[in-house]
């Protein structure tokens, strides 16, 4: 038998799509008693303040006024179900190494998913071919550090592949795109730093308690202030122009919550323009390069020069000129 929440989603869906629902329909769809079906309707009135009434003309239950609380709730739960199924298939997206854990998540959503969506679930897929393998032993030690409030000792590969020894206090684990990062207070740098978990060679949970009192908001502010996962204290604004056909592809893309998007037409045709805050250029330039000649960095000049120099260096390395 479906859960009460699944039955409530069914009732709401029938009223929105068919203007009414009958007790007999609820009984037939979910194989419940008349008492249970009527309790579901009462629960909608009492717990959700749904304006559900019996209409003698329609010979069924309907809303006497607009009710937005459950608007597309069943459909949204269905889309979350598809996402969860896709994520649980690859433990590097959702680090659940135990088959039991993955099955519990899906089965729990199954219980509340409206029955009308179960039959079409195989027609929706969540795919992402790009992912970074994750060491579950490292994640386990990070969780212990959080729960016991103990410092971690990590051996971390820098960009130059030097192995650096750091004592850190874990603050937040972030899955950015399909890569995992650890925001932590670093006692070597004496500030909050962001560590790529894939670059941690090994880790130990120490017996040293946390010393810093850092609020989650402070970490969130650092993470949200500019584009990309790489951060610095100086925030700048980048202006990027996309030409046809790329301008059509990117017009609904959001690279940052504070991004400003503008569409207009000039001599080149339809243009989409982004103004976006950033601190470190590498990731932003990498995204722009994906659009080849369809994207141009306009400002600031130092970012434009950085972008152009990468193009020149690539051309010099891989393109040979015939004499």
N, C-alpha and C positions, 0 to 999 in steps of 0.2 A: 504493500500500500504506500502511495506517495505521501510525503510529509505535508503538514498543514500549510507550510509556506508555498509548496508547489501547487497545492489546490487553490490557494489565494491568488497566485499568479494566473492560474487558469481562469478563475472567476473574472478577474480584472481584464484579461485578454478577451474573453468572450463578450464582455460588456462593451469594450472599446471597438471590437470588430463586428459584433453581431447585434449591438444595442441592448442585448439582454442575456441572462443566463437563467436556466431553470434548475431547481433542485434535482430533477430527474437526470439532467445532463451531467451534473456533478457526480451523482451516484454512478451513472453508467461509465463515465470516463475514469473514475478513480476507485470504483468498487468499494464504496463506503456506505454506511447506513444513512438514512434520512436525517437522523439526529446529528450525525457528524457533519453532514453537508450544511445543516442549518447553523451549527456551531461555528463553522468557518465564516459564514455570512455575519454572524454576531461578532466574531473576532475582528472582522474588517471594520465594523461600526465602532466597537469599543476601543480597540487598540490602535487603529489607523485613522480613526475619525472619517471613515469613508462614508459619503452621502448615499449609501446604497438602500434602496427602498423597493418594495414589491409594487409593480405596476399592473393593475388588473387588465388594462387594455392590451398590454404586451404579453400578459400571462407569464411574467418572469421578473427577475430582479434586475434593476438598472440603477444608474446614478441620476439623482434628481438635479445635480449640478456638476460642473466640471471638477474632476478629481485628478490632480497631477502627481500625487505622491508616488504612484506605481507606474507612471508613464514609461513604457518600454522596459520595465524592470525585468521581465522574463527574457526579453531579447538581449538585454545587456548581460544578464547572468549567463545566457547561452554563449555570448561572445567571450566572456571570461572563461567559460568551460573549454572552449576551443583553445584559448591561450594556454590554460593550465595543462591541457592534454599535450599541446606542442612542447611546452617547456619541460614537462616531466619525462619526455622521451629522450632528452639529452641532459644528463646530470651536470654538465658543465654550465647549462643555463640556470637550472634550479638544482643546487647541490644536495640532492637526495640520493645517496648511494644505495639505500635499502629499498628493495622492490616494495616492501610493505608500506613504507612512507608514501611512495608515489600512488599506490593503490588506494590508500586511505583518503588522500586528497580528492582523487577522481570520484570515488564512491560517495563521499560526503556531498559533493556537488551534484552527483546523480540523484541523490535523495530529494533535492529541492528544485532540480531543473524541471520546468514544465514538460509534460509528456509529449506535447506536440513538436518539441524541438529534438527529441532523442532520435527520431527517424531521419533527420537531415544532418546530424552532426558529422557524418563522414563526408559530407559535401563541402565542408569548410576545413581549411588547413592553415596552421600557423607554422611557417618555415623561416629559418634563418641559418644560412650555411656558414656564416662567419662566427666563430667562437674561439675562446682561448681556454685551453685545458687548465683545470684548477686542481690544486693539491688539497684534498679533503682533510689531511692531517693538519695542515696549516690553519684551515678554517676552524677545526676543532680546538686548536690551541688559542686562537683568537677569541672564541666563545668562552673558553675557560678564563682567559684574561679579563674579559668583560664581567663575567658572573662573579669571579672571586676578587675583582678589582686589584689584580696583580700586574706589575709591569712585565713587558715582554722584552726579551733579548733577541734581536734579529740580526742576521748576516745578509746584507742587501747589496745586490749588484747595481752599481751606478751606471750611468749611460756609457761611461768609458770602460765598463766591465771590471771595475775595481770592486773588491769585496769589502764593504764597509760594515763595521760593527756598531749597532745602535741599541740603546735602551729607549723604549717607547711606552707610552700609555695609549692603548687603543681608544678611539673616540667614536668612529663610525665606519662601517663597511658599506661600500658603494659598488653596485653593479652598474657600470656606465657603458651603454651599448651592450656588448657581450663580454666586457672585460671587468675584472674585479680589482678594487682598490681598497686600501685601508688608510683612513685619515687618523693620524695619531700625533700626540705631543712627542717631539723628538728631543731628547736631552743633549744630543750633540749639537743640533742647530738652535736649541732653546726656543722653538716655535712649533706651531702646527704644520706638519708636512703630510704630503700625500704619497703613499707607497703603492706601487703596482705589486699585487700579491704574486704575480708570476715571476717577479724579479727577486723575491725573497728566497734565498738559498736554503736556510734552515732557521728554526725558531725555538726558543725555550721559554716556558712560563717560569718566571722567577718567584721568589718569596717576598719580593719588595712591594709594599702597597703603593697605590696611587698617591701622588703628592699634589697634582694640579687639580684645580676646581674650574673646569671649563664647561660652559653651558653648551647644550646642543645647538642653540641659536647661533652661537659664535662660529661653530663649524659650518652650519647651514649657510650663513652669510658669506663665508669664504667660498663655498662651493657654488653658490648661486650668483655671485656678483659678475661673472663674465663667462664667455663661451669656452667650452672645452673642459677637460679634466685637469690640464696643466694650469697652474695658477701662479700669479705674482701679485705684489701689492699695487702695482700701477695698472689702472684700467684705462684702455683707450677705445675709441670707436672706429670700427672698420666700415668702409662703404664699398659694396661689391655690386657690380652690374652684370646681369645675365641677359644674353641676347637670344633671339630665336634660334632653334626651337627650345633651348634650355629654359628660357623665360617662362614657358608654359608649364614645364615640369616642376619648377621650384616655387611657383606662386603660392602654393599652400604649405610649403615646408616651413617649419619653425626650428631654427637652430638654437635659439635662446629665448627665454621668457620675455626679456626686455627688447627683443628685436623689433625693428620698425621695417615694414615692407611697403613698397610703393610700386605701382604699375603705371606705365605711361608709354607713349609712342614717340620715337624720334626718327631720324633719317635711316637708322638701321632696321626699324620695325618695332615690334612689341618688345618692351623692356620690363624686367622686374629688377628692383633694386633693394638690397638689404643694407640696413645700418645696424650694426651689431657690436655689443661690448666684448672686448677680448683682453687678455693679459699676455698670453704666450702665443706666438705666431704659428708654431709648427702644425698643430691640428687643424686650425682654420685654413691655412694655406693648402693643406692636404685635401680638405673637402673641396676647395675651389678648383684644384687641379683635376679633380674627377670630371669636371665639365669641359675640359680641354679649352678650345678657343671660344666656347660659349659663355665663358665667365671672365670678368676682368676686375681685379682689385684696383680701386681708384684712390682710396685714402686709408690711412695716412701714407705719406711718401715712403717712409721706412719700411712699411709692410709691403707696399707695391714693389719696392726694390728687392726685398727678400724673395717675393714671389717670382719676379723676373730673373733673378740670379739662379734660382732653382731650375727654371726652364732652360736658361743658357747652359748651366752645368750639365743637365741631362742631355741636351743637344750635343754638347762637346764630347761627352763620354760615349754616346751611342750612335751618333750620325757621322759618317765619314764623307768628306767632300772629294769627289773625283776631279782630278786635274785634266 
